[in-house]
Amino acid sequence: GSAERNSSFKTLSTNYRADLTWNASDRMTLGAYASVQDEGQDGLYTVKDPENPSLAFTRTLEDQTYRYGLSWKYQPRTAWSYFLSYEFLNRFSSFKNFQYDDQKIAGSAKVSF
């Protein structure tokens, strides 16, 4: 959504992240992580309500973003490797226009000559 700014802004951000990696064998690695980001801006935003555009709300913009991920890497031979990962993101905001969930899956296969 769009927002109108009512003053100059400073962004304040705090991040926390935890990573876990397990070498299941010489050829396989499993990973997991979780992170939290709190972000806020001083000053006020005015945003129209997405469900009722005749309403507008003015408040500070504050977001909390949570990310969780898993990964798998397998190297059956020196020249071959496979990678697969999954990430889930959940963003909460002081304005519902800016809230969302997202999921990503990525994979690759690599052959070296």
C-alpha positions in Angstrom: 0.0 0.0 0.0 1.0 3.6 -0.3 1.7 5.9 2.6 2.0 9.6 3.1 4.8 10.8 5.4 4.0 13.5 7.9 7.6 14.3 9.1 11.2 13.3 8.5 12.0 9.7 9.5 14.7 7.7 11.2 14.5 4.0 10.9 15.3 2.0 14.0 16.0 -1.7 13.5 16.9 -4.6 15.9 17.8 -8.1 14.5 18.2 -11.4 16.2 19.2 -14.7 14.4 20.0 -18.2 15.5 21.6 -20.8 13.1 22.1 -24.5 13.6 24.2 -26.7 11.3 24.5 -30.4 11.6 27.1 -32.3 9.6 25.1 -35.6 9.4 28.0 -37.2 7.5 31.0 -36.3 5.4 28.7 -35.8 2.5 25.5 -34.4 4.0 24.8 -31.2 5.9 21.4 -30.1 7.4 20.8 -26.5 8.5 18.0 -24.5 10.2 17.7 -20.9 11.2 15.2 -18.5 12.8 15.4 -14.7 12.8 13.4 -11.8 14.1 13.6 -8.2 12.9 11.9 -5.4 14.8 11.8 -2.2 12.7 10.2 1.1 13.4 10.3 4.6 12.1 9.8 7.8 14.1 7.2 10.2 12.8 3.7 9.4 11.5 2.3 7.7 8.4 -1.1 8.1 7.0 -2.4 5.1 5.2 -5.8 4.3 3.6 -7.6 1.2 4.9 -7.4 -1.5 2.2 -10.9 -2.8 3.0 -12.5 0.6 3.2 -10.6 3.3 1.2 -12.7 6.1 2.6 -10.9 5.5 6.0 -7.4 6.6 6.6 -5.2 5.8 9.7 -2.3 7.9 11.0 0.2 6.2 13.3 3.9 5.2 13.5 5.1 2.4 11.3 6.3 -0.6 13.2 7.0 -4.0 11.7 8.1 -7.4 13.1 9.4 -9.9 10.5 9.9 -13.6 11.4 11.9 -15.9 9.1 12.4 -19.6 9.5 14.4 -21.8 7.2 15.7 -25.3 6.6 18.4 -26.5 4.2 19.9 -29.7 3.0 23.2 -30.2 1.1 24.4 -33.5 -0.3 27.6 -34.2 -2.1 27.7 -37.8 -3.2 31.0 -37.4 -5.1 33.6 -34.7 -5.2 32.3 -33.3 -8.6 28.6 -33.5 -7.7 26.5 -31.6 -5.2 22.8 -31.0 -4.5 21.2 -28.2 -2.4 17.6 -27.7 -1.3 16.2 -25.0 1.0 12.9 -23.8 2.3 12.1 -20.4 3.9 8.9 -19.1 5.6 8.5 -15.4 6.3 5.8 -13.8 8.3 5.6 -10.0 8.6 3.3 -8.2 11.1 2.9 -4.4 10.8 1.1 -1.6 12.5 -0.8 -1.2 9.2 -2.5 -4.3 7.8 -1.6 -3.0 4.2 2.0 -4.1 4.9 1.4 -7.5 6.5 2.1 -10.6 4.5 3.4 -14.3 4.5 5.8 -15.6 2.0 7.3 -19.1 1.3 10.3 -19.9 -0.9 11.8 -23.2 -2.0 15.1 -23.2 -3.8 17.2 -26.0 -5.2 20.3 -26.6 -7.2 22.4 -29.3 -8.7 26.1 -28.7 -9.4 28.6 -30.6 -11.5 32.2 -29.6 -11.5 34.6 -30.5 -14.3 
